[in-house]
Amino acid sequence: MLTTVSPAALMLAALAAAPASAVDHVVGAGTTVAGVVLADGDSLTNNGNIVNPGNIAVDYPGPNTGGITFILNATTGRIEATGDAAININGALGKLDNAGAITSDGWATIYLDYGVGDFINSGSVTNTGTGRAVEINLADRAVGTFTNSGTITGGAGNQGVAFVNNNHRVGTFTNSGTITGGSWEAVGIEGGVDHFINTASGTIRNTGRGGAGDGHGVAFNTGTVNGGSVGSFENHGTIIADLTGGNGNGVGFFDGGDATAHQVGRFVNTGTIEGNANGVSAQGGFGTFDNSGTITSLMWQAVRSNGDVGSFTNSGTIAANGDPAVDISGTVGTFTNSGKLVSDAGWTTLFFEREVGRFTNSGHILNTNTGHGVQFDLDNGAVGSFSNSGTIAGGNGGVGVAMFGVNFGVGSFSNSGSILGDGDPAIVIGGTLDSFSNTGLVQSDAGNETIYFNSDVARFSNDGKIININANDGRGIEFNGAVGAFTNSGSVSSYRNGITFGQGFTTAHNSGSIVSRAAAGEIGVRINEPGGAFTNSGTIQGATAVGYILNTAGPNTLVNSGTLKGTDGTAIGFDNGDDLLKLETGSKIIGAVRFNGGDDTIDVADFTGNALLEVRDLEHVVAGTRMVYFDQPNDLLAIVETTGVTQGGQVALTGMATQLTTLITPVLNGVFSSGDGSVAPLGYMPAPQTAADLAIVQPQASRATAWATAIGGGSRDDLPVDIGAVYGALVAGTHAKLAGDTTLGVLGGVGSGRASINGGGQVVDTVAGIAGLYGRHEAGIVSIDFSLLGSVGGNQSAREIAGPLGPETARASYSSWFLAPSLGVSVPVLNTETGEVDLVGSVSYIGGQTAGYTETGSSVNLTVGPQTISLLDARLGLAGTFDVGQEGAQVTAKGGVFAQSNLGGTSVPVSFLGQTQNAAVAGSTDFGLYAGLGVSAPVGQLTLSANADAQWRFDGQISGSVRLGAKADF
């Protein structure tokens, strides 16, 4: 079994075996002695003055057969020598504790030839000449602990503390006071150290190299000997090299030929480290490096590592002048920066020479000169992952993130912050890349690319901004290799080509914006090799929006449901090949489509809308069910959305008609609430209700009733295209009983509506006058309601056409009319003290016509023939009316099923581009559910009511309406 024992314990154990003749020397306060010579086993306590001009003040000449137990210089003690050391111990020393003053002008103020168990200084150790303040030899024995809370001052041009030779180590070095020195370093340790701690109150400063050395603040293993590793290094105070010249580091970890033995296990800085050459330099690298303070250099790198680094974390400031802020020649496990890295180097601010496992930046990495922000050498090692949520900026002429080299690749690259290039690309990646994701800002004013990929990219995704702000030059993104999957939902903007695919792609989709700002000669998306389909649902703009300039013939497929805008006349330029352009809903193509050679096809089967394209060298059109005509001699292809031109004038009109038929039963009952809930544009006569249905008291036979109501409603249908409608009407009427079982009345009013087809691609506004007769016949408990309504109106149509020169608006005016008979039956099935429930059924029909028309304002020259309106509605349900309160207020509710049939199935002649086609209007029958709720109450001589209705058709159509009304008897 092995047991670990500290160096201090070993030294004290050896001293315990000291000779029995050992002497405890004590110098009293106020006493002055001319030097003290110690023998084996002795100890010294000094409260007075030990002064020995020209010789050693306290001496243990050896040989080291017993060593010295301890030396204690109290706060009143003074040990002084001239011409030689103040304390010279040529043997083992258990403990040296100084609380007073120790001075010398000799070669060393304190010299310990065999190490020391514990070295404690809370007083002052000063060399007034050119020698070291403290020199401890590690050749034969170690140092257990070295603790300074006082001041240690080396002579002019020499060290404050020097641990020489390398056979043994220093256990723990702690400084909370001040150590100053010159020459090579203020503190030098050649034998390695387990723990080095400079506390928040500690200061280590090189005050001048004196022409003899580099001028480091703290140096480990200086020279050519091999002193071993540093277990941990902590600085919470201040360490400063000689800043007046030389190659001094704030902290230097040097090797004597074996760099691996000198790796720093743990490095922590929360204070300040300043170097003239390097701030911190390590030949053997770091296990962990953590800086939350400040590290600076005046000449070279602020942090330099020749060896591997397990993890590097910076949340403070690391700044260099003339070289990188951080330069790592070995491999790096993880690198994390949330602080500030800045350099004015003409090279780079941050450099990695070999493999980096994971790079994460949420802080600032800046180059203030002409260098890069971050540089990786992919010829010597890969990058596992790169993530930036902060800011990385190259200098004037520098790349933001430069991954040069091609031998190794990058796993993932993610940016949610800002990466900036000034005069050069923002990002350059030479090796292969598995995935690239940007949700932040990538910007450059380079005359070349904003982002350049030299090799293959498996996956690319942009949901942020990639911008080249150069006003006269510069490209957006260039892929020199093949791309697996490309996705852009953000924005890409540049003067020259927006995106260049040098070796093609497997899949590519743009739902964002890609813009090339040049007036001529440049392309929004340039494709140099054939590959998979490019799908656009966003916006692509350039002198040519999409250009295929192929090194190898196609075929190529372009799918568009967005906007392609060619500002110089060509939206799409295909190369020689059997190419396919597939248009889907939302497609807008501004500029010509040029297929050039090959057997080429346009597929519009999945397109809904209206478009006019200039198309050259096209062989085939796949129309599907769309109305399409290719005027090949004039290179024009037109697509007409038939739903708008055949149903646009009917949607709002039939919606109003349906609402009017629902008024009859509640008017006769005395409440303006429908009995069937029908509100859809293709719904017609609602089921009638009983007198209790909508809560207005029956008028007397000898009196007449006058009423008025306001109606508002809307509907939404997705088949065959998106159709929405809103409508409203003001209607008034009067009725009276002509006999005991029969009531007859008249009504009139005005209504208006708007139909929106295909997401607003066509809008039809309708205004109509309304008139009609209505009545009821009571046959026992059965009520039979009937009506005949008529309307004449005008329609204004505005149809948007995506044309080759930009949007066109085609306008037309035309009339329409309808007659709408209806018949309803109501039978009570339940009577209670507070209300009644009726079984209701109805059949209604709307028949009429919309006139033909010819559009103006479009080069399509569309003419549409007249269209028939023929709609049948049947409903069955329950309707109830219930008294509430004591003042005649009532609540109504209803619900049921309905069927609607379009009996106007026919074909409508449609002429455009000088030829005529027939648009088929298919007949159909659909089923659904309806429901409604109403309330009424007497207010003075009036009865006021409110009603809300809704219905859902099983094919997906939904609709709803509200009504407000008033009535009075006279």
LINJO-V766713 format. One record per backbone hydrogen bond with DSSP energy under -0.5 kcal/mol. NH is the residue of the N-H (numbers start at 1). CO is the residue of the C=O. Records with the same first field share a line. If there is no record, write none. Layout:
NH: CO + CO
This chain:
10: 6
11: 7
12: 8
13: 9
14: 10
15: 11
16: 12
17: 13 + 14
18: 15
22: 19
25: 23 + 43
27: 45
28: 26
31: 28
33: 49
35: 33
36: 57
38: 36 + 59
41: 67
42: 39
43: 23
44: 70
45: 25
46: 72
47: 27 + 45
49: 31
50: 78
51: 33 + 49
52: 80
54: 82
55: 52
57: 85
58: 86
59: 36
60: 88
65: 63
68: 92
69: 42
71: 95
72: 44
73: 71 + 97
74: 46 + 72
77: 74
78: 48
79: 101
80: 50
81: 103
82: 52
86: 109
87: 109
88: 58
89: 111
90: 60 + 88
94: 68
95: 69
96: 118
97: 71
98: 120
99: 73 + 97
100: 73
101: 77
102: 124
103: 79
104: 126
105: 81
106: 84
109: 132
110: 133
111: 87
112: 135
113: 89 + 111
114: 91 + 115
115: 112 + 137
116: 142
117: 93
118: 94
119: 145
120: 96 + 118
121: 147
122: 98
123: 98
124: 100
125: 151
126: 102
127: 153
128: 104 + 126
129: 104
130: 105
132: 107
133: 159
134: 160
135: 110
136: 162
137: 112
138: 136 + 164
143: 169
144: 116
145: 117
146: 172
147: 119
148: 174
149: 121
150: 121
151: 123
152: 178
153: 125
154: 180
155: 131
156: 129
158: 155
160: 186
161: 186
162: 134
163: 188
164: 136 + 162
168: 138
170: 192
171: 143
172: 144
173: 195
174: 146 + 172
175: 197
176: 148
177: 148
178: 150
179: 203
180: 152
181: 205
182: 158
183: 208
185: 182
186: 216 + 217
187: 217
188: 161
189: 219
190: 163
193: 229
194: 170 + 171
195: 171
196: 232
197: 173 + 195
198: 234
199: 175 + 197
202: 199
203: 177
204: 238
205: 179
206: 240
207: 181 + 205
208: 181
212: 209
213: 209
215: 183
216: 184
217: 249
218: 250
219: 187
220: 252
221: 189
227: 225
230: 263
231: 193 + 229
232: 194
233: 266
234: 196
235: 268
236: 198
237: 198
238: 202
239: 272
240: 204
241: 274
242: 215
243: 241
245: 242
248: 214
250: 278
251: 279
252: 218
253: 281
254: 220 + 252
259: 257
261: 258
262: 259
263: 260
264: 285
265: 230 + 263
266: 231
267: 288
268: 233
269: 290
270: 235
271: 235
272: 237
273: 294
274: 239
275: 296
276: 248
277: 248
279: 301
280: 302
281: 251
282: 304
283: 253
284: 262
286: 308
287: 264
288: 265
289: 311
290: 267
291: 313
292: 269
293: 269
294: 271
295: 317
296: 273
297: 319
298: 275
299: 276
300: 277
302: 324
303: 325
304: 280
305: 327
306: 282
307: 282
309: 331
310: 286
311: 287
312: 334
313: 289
314: 336
315: 291
316: 291
317: 293
318: 340
319: 295
320: 342
321: 300
322: 320
325: 349
326: 349
327: 303
328: 351
329: 305 + 327
330: 305 + 307
332: 355
333: 309
334: 310
335: 358
336: 312
337: 360
338: 314
339: 314
340: 316
341: 364
342: 318
343: 366
344: 320
349: 372
350: 373
351: 326
352: 375
353: 328
354: 330
356: 382
357: 332
358: 333
359: 385
360: 335
361: 387
362: 337
363: 337
364: 339
365: 391
366: 341
367: 393
368: 343 + 366
371: 345
372: 347
373: 399
374: 400
375: 350
376: 402
377: 352
378: 376 + 404
380: 377
381: 377
383: 409
384: 356
385: 357
386: 412
387: 359
388: 414
389: 361
390: 361
391: 363
392: 418
393: 365
394: 420
395: 371
396: 369
397: 395 + 422
398: 395 + 422
400: 425
401: 426
402: 374
403: 401 + 428
404: 376 + 402
408: 378
410: 432
411: 383
412: 384
413: 435
414: 386
415: 437
416: 388
417: 388
418: 390
419: 441
420: 392
421: 443
422: 395 + 398
423: 421
424: 398
426: 450
427: 450
428: 401
429: 452
430: 403
433: 456
434: 410
435: 411
436: 459
437: 413
438: 461
439: 415
440: 415
441: 417
442: 465
443: 419
444: 467
445: 421
450: 475 + 476
451: 476
452: 427
453: 478
454: 429 + 452
455: 429 + 431
457: 482
458: 433
459: 434
460: 485
461: 436
462: 487
463: 438
464: 438
465: 440
466: 491
467: 442
468: 493
469: 444 + 467
474: 447
475: 448
476: 497
477: 498
478: 451
479: 500
480: 453 + 478
481: 455
483: 504
484: 457
485: 458
486: 507
487: 460
488: 509
489: 462
490: 462
491: 464
492: 513
493: 466
494: 515
495: 474
496: 474
498: 523
499: 524
500: 477
501: 526
502: 479 + 500
503: 481
506: 483 + 484
507: 484
508: 533
509: 486
510: 535
511: 488 + 509
512: 488
513: 490
514: 539
515: 492
516: 541
517: 494 + 515
518: 495
524: 544
525: 545
526: 499
527: 547
528: 501 + 526
532: 505
534: 557
535: 508 + 533
536: 559
537: 510
538: 510
539: 512
540: 563
541: 514
542: 565
544: 522
545: 570
546: 571
547: 525
548: 573
549: 527 + 547
550: 548
551: 528
554: 576
558: 580
559: 534
560: 582
561: 536
562: 536
563: 538
564: 588
565: 540 + 563
566: 564 + 590
567: 542 + 565
568: 543
569: 566
570: 543
571: 569 + 592
572: 592
573: 546
574: 572 + 594
577: 597
579: 577
580: 556
581: 601
582: 558 + 580
583: 581 + 603
584: 560
585: 606
586: 608
587: 584
588: 562
590: 564 + 588
591: 589 + 804
592: 569
593: 614
594: 572 + 592
595: 593 + 616
600: 598
601: 579
602: 620
603: 581
604: 602 + 622
606: 583
607: 604
611: 639
612: 802
613: 637
615: 613 + 635
616: 593
619: 600
620: 600
622: 602
623: 621
626: 623
627: 640
628: 626
629: 638
631: 629 + 636
632: 630
634: 631
635: 631 + 632
636: 631
637: 613
638: 629
639: 611
640: 627
642: 640
645: 641
646: 642
647: 643
648: 644
650: 647
651: 647
652: 648
654: 650
655: 651
656: 652
657: 653
658: 654
659: 655
660: 656
661: 657
662: 658
663: 659 + 660
664: 660 + 661
666: 662
667: 663
668: 664
669: 665
670: 666
671: 666
673: 671
683: 680
686: 684
688: 841
693: 690
696: 691
703: 700
705: 735
706: 968
707: 733
708: 966
709: 731
710: 964
711: 729
712: 962
713: 727
714: 960
715: 725
716: 958
717: 723
723: 717
724: 756
725: 715
726: 754
727: 713
728: 752
729: 711
730: 750
731: 709
732: 748
733: 707
734: 746
735: 705
736: 744
737: 703
738: 736 + 742
739: 742
742: 739
743: 776
744: 736
745: 774
746: 734
747: 772
748: 732
749: 770
750: 730
751: 768
752: 728
753: 766
754: 726
755: 764
756: 724
757: 755 + 762
758: 722
761: 757 + 758
762: 757
763: 798
764: 755
765: 796
766: 753
767: 794
768: 751
769: 792
770: 749
771: 790
772: 747
773: 788
774: 745
775: 786
776: 743
777: 784
778: 741
779: 777 + 782
780: 778
782: 779
783: 826
784: 777
785: 783 + 824
786: 775
787: 822
788: 773
789: 820
790: 771
791: 818
792: 769
793: 816
794: 767
795: 814
796: 765
797: 812
798: 763
799: 810
800: 761 + 798
801: 808
802: 610
803: 801 + 806
805: 806
806: 803
808: 801
810: 799 + 808
811: 856
812: 797
814: 795
816: 793
817: 849
818: 791
819: 847
820: 789
822: 787
823: 843
824: 785
825: 841
826: 783
827: 839
828: 781
829: 837
830: 837
832: 835
836: 881
837: 830
838: 879
839: 827
840: 838 + 877
841: 825
842: 875
843: 823
844: 873
845: 821
846: 871
847: 819
848: 869
849: 817
850: 867
851: 815
853: 864
855: 862
856: 811
861: 858
863: 911
864: 853
865: 909
867: 850
869: 848
870: 868
871: 846
872: 901
873: 844
874: 899
875: 842
876: 897
877: 840
878: 895
879: 838
880: 893
881: 836
882: 891
883: 834
884: 889
889: 884
890: 936
891: 882
892: 934
893: 880
894: 932
895: 878
896: 930
897: 876
898: 928
899: 874
900: 926
901: 872
902: 924
903: 870 + 901
904: 870
906: 921
908: 919
910: 917
911: 863
912: 915
913: 860
915: 912
917: 910
919: 908 + 917
920: 918
921: 906
922: 920
924: 902
926: 900
928: 898
929: 952
930: 896
931: 950
932: 894
933: 948
934: 892
935: 946
936: 890
937: 944
938: 887
939: 942
942: 939
943: 967
944: 937
945: 965
946: 935
947: 963
948: 933
949: 961
950: 931
951: 959
952: 929
953: 957
954: 927
956: 953
958: 716
959: 951
960: 714
961: 949
962: 712
963: 947
964: 710
965: 945
966: 708
967: 943
968: 706
970: 704
